[in-house]
Amino acid sequence: MTSASEIPADLSVLARIRAHGFAVVPNVLDSFTVETMKRELLRSAKEDLAAWAGRDYPDAWMVHNLMVRNSVFARFLENAVLHSYLSPLLGDTCILYAYTSSSMPPAGANFSSRVHVDSPRVIPGYWTNVGVMVALDDFTSENGATRFLPGSFERVAAPSREEFAQSEEVFPTAGDAVVFNARTWHMGGRNTTGVARHAVTLNVCRSYMRQRFDYPRLVGGETLDHVGEVGRRFLGFNVRMPSTLEEYYLPDAERLYKAGQG
Ligand SMILES: O=C(O)CCC(=O)C(=O)O
């Protein structure tokens, strides 16, 4: 398995992310992985729609906790390109806050199609959460390309309609990712075509923050078969809390909250 440190980030792309709050990172996934993810995503989205039919379900077409839906999503937690951008932005102890998807159905949109941010707090000069949106289809203005307002990640209040008119669409092609400060104001577009537009989305946070779900408890052994040390750390296995003194005094190698996690 390729280690995260083996692929350096493109420094000009990284600089653009830092300055504008977002940029397209090319070639994060190969085309076989894109097709596999798309197939599994579609299957999962349909399963969830059926399971929630008749109930209040605001997240239609947004599948949660992808790592337990298929091994292709679990393996992505080790992706070297992904980590080559996350480590400089959030430290190499950063953890997954959320792992979902965002599909724009044919002639439709989803819950992301409102001007929003993906993190509630602003700490000037300090990034707490990074978003990663991996395109599984080429984004176009017609199929719901996301819009981002450049440099907006330190503003607390939502931009006015006039201000958001300065936002830019992003056009990743399938397999590229948009990496962004989760405080950058953005919105999903509306798909006016007859074909769904799919994306996988991750929200990543600092190691000492809490995750949306308790991933070390949520993921089972089968998922862990597909990840190595980087993936385990990313899932939060190095920052679990002891609940007994026996766990607190475990030897270093077995510690739940490992040393040096930032
Ligand atoms: O799918 C999109 O275009 C946008 C997704 C989004 O805004 C989000 O996941 O926060």
The ligand as a MOL file (V3000), in Angstrom:
LIG
                    3D

  0  0  0     0  0            999 V3000
M  V30 BEGIN CTAB
M  V30 COUNTS 10 9 0 0 0
M  V30 BEGIN ATOM
M  V30 1 O -22.4710 18.2430 -4.4420 0
M  V30 2 C -22.1990 19.4220 -4.4670 0
M  V30 3 O -22.1000 20.0510 -5.5130 0
M  V30 4 C -21.9870 20.1950 -3.2040 0
M  V30 5 C -21.8090 19.3560 -1.9790 0
M  V30 6 C -21.7530 20.1980 -0.7550 0
M  V30 7 O -21.9530 21.3700 -0.7740 0
M  V30 8 C -21.4400 19.5960 0.5200 0
M  V30 9 O -21.3110 18.3680 0.5970 0
M  V30 10 O -21.3050 20.3520 1.5030 0
M  V30 END ATOM
M  V30 BEGIN BOND
M  V30 1 2 1 2
M  V30 2 1 2 3
M  V30 3 1 2 4
M  V30 4 1 4 5
M  V30 5 1 5 6
M  V30 6 2 6 7
M  V30 7 1 6 8
M  V30 8 2 8 9
M  V30 9 1 8 10
M  V30 END BOND
M  V30 END CTAB
M  END
